[in-house]
Amino acid sequence: MTFVTHTLGGAVAGMVLIQATNASEPIAMAYIAGGAVVGSLLPDIDHTRSKISNSNLATGIISRIVSIFFKHRGFLHTPVFIVILNATVYITAGMLVPGVPSSNIAMAISLGALSHLILDSLTPGGIMWFWPLSKRRINFLSIRTGGLAEKIFAGVFCAFIGWAVMG
């Protein structure tokens, strides 16, 4: 999937979490929505040519370091990574972001990352859902990146976001 589709999927995940947690304060809603979008892009930090890896100097450096240790669609594209990410963010967010429950930020980033994994599972390459027990890549569909089916997904995400904002 492309950067745009992952971003839209993360935004939808964030909106769902805002509803599920009954977040109503603008700052909490912003952290949840922003966290979900960042989370939706985070697994691709293992690919030096991804949009997140090239968004600024810091992510570029991080991506180059990460790609030395992890191949694309490897560990950072597994549920185990999401669990570790969730725990790390939960522990650190409370210290870094006063006034917003760290559980909401951790859940937002993790849910965004999960949306990334689900969307990548719809492409022929799939992901390793059962790593470390199995390195077998699982895909549920064979949607070509940038193809018509992906554009339909992106359109549905846009429609949902528009409906939720307007409604």
C-alpha positions as CSV (number, residue, x, y, z in Angstrom):
1,M,0.0,0.0,0.0
2,T,1.1,3.6,-0.5
3,F,1.8,6.3,2.0
4,V,-1.6,7.9,1.3
5,T,-3.6,4.8,1.9
6,H,-1.6,4.0,5.1
7,T,-2.2,7.6,6.3
8,L,-5.9,7.4,5.6
9,G,-6.1,4.0,7.3
10,G,-4.4,5.4,10.4
11,A,-6.7,8.4,10.4
12,V,-9.7,6.1,10.3
13,A,-8.2,4.0,13.2
14,G,-7.7,7.2,15.2
15,M,-11.3,8.3,14.6
16,V,-12.5,4.9,15.7
17,L,-10.4,5.1,18.9
18,I,-11.6,8.7,19.6
19,Q,-15.2,7.3,19.5
20,A,-14.3,4.2,21.5
21,T,-12.6,6.2,24.3
22,N,-15.2,9.0,24.2
23,A,-12.4,11.5,23.9
24,S,-13.9,15.0,23.7
25,E,-11.2,17.4,24.6
26,P,-9.5,18.8,21.5
27,I,-6.0,18.1,22.8
28,A,-6.8,14.5,23.5
29,M,-8.4,14.1,20.1
30,A,-5.4,15.6,18.4
31,Y,-3.0,13.3,20.2
32,I,-5.1,10.2,19.4
33,A,-5.6,11.1,15.7
34,G,-1.9,12.2,15.3
35,G,-0.7,9.1,17.1
36,A,-2.7,6.8,14.9
37,V,-1.4,8.5,11.7
38,V,2.2,8.3,12.9
39,G,1.7,4.7,14.0
40,S,0.3,3.9,10.5
41,L,3.5,5.0,8.9
42,L,6.0,3.7,11.5
43,P,6.4,0.1,10.3
44,D,7.9,1.4,7.1
45,I,10.8,3.1,8.9
46,D,12.6,-0.2,8.0
47,H,12.6,0.9,4.3
48,T,15.0,3.7,3.5
49,R,12.9,4.9,0.5
50,S,9.6,5.1,2.4
51,K,7.9,8.4,2.9
52,I,8.4,8.4,6.6
53,S,12.1,7.6,6.2
54,N,12.5,10.6,3.9
55,S,10.3,13.1,5.7
56,N,13.1,14.8,7.6
57,L,16.8,14.3,8.6
58,A,16.0,12.6,11.8
59,T,13.8,9.9,10.3
60,G,16.2,9.4,7.5
61,I,19.0,8.7,10.0
62,I,16.8,6.4,12.1
63,S,15.7,4.6,8.9
64,R,19.2,3.9,7.8
65,I,20.1,2.5,11.2
66,V,16.9,0.5,11.5
67,S,17.4,-1.0,8.0
68,I,20.8,-2.3,9.0
69,F,19.1,-4.5,11.6
70,F,15.7,-5.2,10.1
71,K,14.7,-6.0,6.5
72,H,11.5,-4.5,5.0
73,R,8.4,-6.3,6.1
74,G,10.4,-8.1,8.7
75,F,10.2,-7.6,12.5
76,L,8.6,-4.1,12.3
77,H,5.7,-5.6,10.3
78,T,4.8,-8.1,13.0
79,P,2.3,-8.1,15.9
80,V,5.2,-8.7,18.3
81,F,6.6,-5.3,17.3
82,I,3.2,-3.7,18.0
83,V,3.1,-5.1,21.5
84,I,6.7,-3.8,22.2
85,L,5.8,-0.5,20.7
86,N,2.6,-0.2,22.8
87,A,4.5,-1.0,26.0
88,T,7.3,1.5,25.2
89,V,4.9,4.3,24.3
90,Y,2.8,3.6,27.3
91,I,5.8,3.9,29.6
92,T,7.3,7.0,28.0
93,A,4.2,8.9,27.0
94,G,3.2,9.7,30.5
95,M,6.5,11.4,31.1
96,L,6.5,13.3,27.7
97,V,2.8,14.3,27.2
98,P,1.2,15.8,30.3
99,G,-2.6,15.9,30.5
100,V,-3.3,13.1,28.0
101,P,-3.5,9.5,29.3
102,S,-0.5,7.6,28.1
103,S,-2.8,4.6,27.5
104,N,-4.7,6.6,24.8
105,I,-1.5,7.6,23.1
106,A,0.0,4.1,23.2
107,M,-3.3,2.7,21.9
108,A,-3.5,5.2,19.1
109,I,0.0,4.6,17.9
110,S,-0.4,0.8,18.2
111,L,-3.8,0.9,16.4
112,G,-2.3,2.9,13.6
113,A,0.6,0.4,13.3
114,L,-2.0,-2.4,13.3
115,S,-3.8,-0.7,10.5
116,H,-0.5,-0.7,8.5
117,L,-0.1,-4.4,9.1
118,I,-3.7,-5.2,8.0
119,L,-3.3,-3.1,4.9
120,D,0.0,-4.7,4.0
121,S,-1.8,-8.1,4.4
122,L,-4.0,-7.2,1.5
123,T,-1.0,-7.0,-0.9
124,P,0.7,-10.0,-2.5
125,G,3.8,-9.7,-0.2
126,G,1.7,-10.1,3.0
127,I,3.3,-10.0,6.4
128,M,4.5,-12.5,9.0
129,W,1.5,-12.6,11.3
130,F,2.8,-15.5,13.4
131,W,6.4,-14.4,13.8
132,P,8.5,-15.7,15.6
133,L,6.7,-19.0,15.4
134,S,6.6,-18.8,11.6
135,K,8.2,-16.7,9.0
136,R,5.4,-17.5,6.5
137,R,4.0,-14.4,5.0
138,I,0.2,-14.2,5.0
139,N,-1.8,-12.2,2.6
140,F,-5.6,-12.0,2.6
141,L,-6.0,-10.4,-0.9
142,S,-3.6,-9.6,-3.7
143,I,-4.2,-5.8,-4.1
144,R,-1.5,-4.2,-6.2
145,T,0.1,-1.2,-4.7
146,G,-1.1,1.9,-6.4
147,G,-3.7,-0.1,-8.4
148,L,-7.5,0.5,-8.7
149,A,-8.4,-1.7,-5.7
150,E,-6.1,0.3,-3.5
151,K,-7.6,3.6,-4.8
152,I,-11.0,2.2,-3.9
153,F,-9.8,1.5,-0.3
154,A,-8.4,5.0,-0.1
155,G,-11.7,6.4,-1.4
156,V,-13.7,4.5,1.2
157,F,-11.4,5.8,3.9
158,C,-11.9,9.3,2.7
159,A,-15.6,8.9,2.6
160,F,-15.6,7.5,6.2
161,I,-13.5,10.4,7.4
162,G,-15.7,12.9,5.7
163,W,-18.9,11.3,7.1
164,A,-17.4,11.2,10.6
165,V,-16.2,14.8,10.5
166,M,-19.5,16.1,9.0
167,G,-21.6,14.0,11.1
